Amino acid sequence: MTVWLFRAGKQGEYENKFLEEGRVYLTWDDLNINLRTITSKEILYKKLIQHYDLDKEKTAINWASQIWPIAHSMEKGDLVILPSKFNRTIHIGEVIGDYVYDESLGSPYYHYRNVNWIAKDIPRDRFDQDILYSLGAFMTVCKIHRNNAEERIREMRKNNWHVPKNKNVKELVEENEETVSIDLEEYIYDQISERIIQRFKGHKMEFLIEEILKAKGFTTYRSPEGADHGVDILAASDTLGFGNPKICVQVKTSDTPLDRPTLDQLIGTMSNYSADFGLLVSWSGFKSSVTKEIPKQFFKVRLWDSKTIIQQIFENYEKLSDEIKKEIPIKRVWMLDSEVE
């Protein structure tokens, strides 16, 4: 079994199509070439130079390394990892079909493999940091095999997508492996996420969310530990909290994405507390049954997953309490954007 990383567009624009149709597409614009007719990578990169009128041979070689696998390297039974761009989760599928070239589908959907999505919305926090590092590669398609990744992911599959407690990880650096640029932003989010969940697991997460809301100018009330009657935090603007908007907040830190009933509960609670809006916070993200409701609830409810929480920390860091800054010590760093290159 080989493990392949697939991207569904830079902004995840093809993600729902992949999941709903049970396929992974090679979303390469205007690549109307049947890859089965190409017999070697060398022929492929020469073809790409001609097809796209490329100036740099290095670019063509890089493209060929990503395009070649879907037709010539992937096999039935291989696993496909699709990191979500909508929340900090990962989808995993098993390849069940041969390579298909269908020009009638139009660009960029000419090339695909049928996939059985065996697990969706697995929280990123369940994966070891070195595997997440490999998943941050700036590649549309690539093989994941650093640090015995294939075997470790296979063991996670047997353990309901959790790392076995008796794991024995060998930290290896494969010197002969090609250096691949990674998504530094995603890598940074992973590191900060690990720190936050260590410090603010369970009821402590409510304290962090309350501090963020205070930094944004809200007056808050936080329910004591125990039964919360469907609300963890109440927030309203102005010094005394008598202004608008009035917000009902529910906070969850379970290690599985939230499903629809939790959203429905929050909507019902909003009316009980005469709240104008609701904020549903789930560290592990949300299942598709919840995200599909976003358009319907856009003017009433906001969803925060771990990535959104981290973004809120970035935006309001200077106004956060010293206690929070001590627990989450971060600093701003400016650098060149390698993706633009």
Secondary structure as UniProt FT lines:
FT   STRAND          3..6
FT   TURN            10..11
FT   TURN            13..14
FT   HELIX           15..21
FT   STRAND          23..25
FT   TURN            29..30
FT   HELIX           35..37
FT   HELIX           41..52
FT   HELIX           57..72
FT   TURN            76..77
FT   STRAND          79..83
FT   STRAND          89..95
FT   STRAND          100..101
FT   HELIX           103..105
FT   TURN            107..108
FT   STRAND          111..123
FT   HELIX           124..126
FT   HELIX           129..135
FT   STRAND          141..143
FT   HELIX           146..148
FT   HELIX           149..158
FT   TURN            159..161
FT   TURN            165..166
FT   TURN            175..176
FT   HELIX           184..199
FT   TURN            202..203
FT   HELIX           204..215
FT   TURN            216..217
FT   STRAND          218..222
FT   TURN            229..230
FT   STRAND          233..237
FT   STRAND          246..252
FT   HELIX           260..272
FT   TURN            273..274
FT   STRAND          277..282
FT   TURN            283..284
FT   HELIX           288..291
FT   TURN            292..300
FT   STRAND          301..304
FT   HELIX           306..316
FT   HELIX           317..319
FT   HELIX           322..327
FT   TURN            338..340
//
